[in-house]
Amino acid sequence: MRSPLSRCSRLLNRLLPEARPQDRRRPRPNAAARLALETRPHWIRGTIPGLFLTQHAIHPEDAIAFVPRDPREQSAFNRLRARGIVRQAGTGRFYFSLKAHYAAAERRRLFAVPTAIIGSVLLAWIATLFFRG
């Protein structure tokens, strides 16, 4: 069964002249890639990312002024800045980089999947030790 998002991406590709079916082997231009990233739904948790996304501060041109309200929010904001997910566009103006966020999520996934596989194989091996007579 196809997801409802696959239809949206096909419609988007029809609207963009750069993304014709015969051109799929060529990399997309930066503007088309940026548009595709912006139009998909974002399942991002957290109050700070939520604030930036609701105000559409995802590009340097759309940067917003942001001051953390409490120490917990300050530490979360510092972590996002250290990872390069929240970037500074001007003095006191910040934006949320979707590209950096998804790159960080991909790095976490690339670590988590082999770890889960190794852990499950190890757990299965330990379980078989108890069945030996």
Secondary structure, DSSP 4 states (H G I P E B T S, - for coil): ---HHHHHHHHHHHH-GGG-GGGTTSPPPHHHHHHHHHHS-----SHHHHHHHHTT--SGGG-EE---SSHHHHHHHHHHHHHTSEEEEETTEEEE-HHHHHHHHHHHHHHHHHHHHHHHHHHHHHHHHTT--
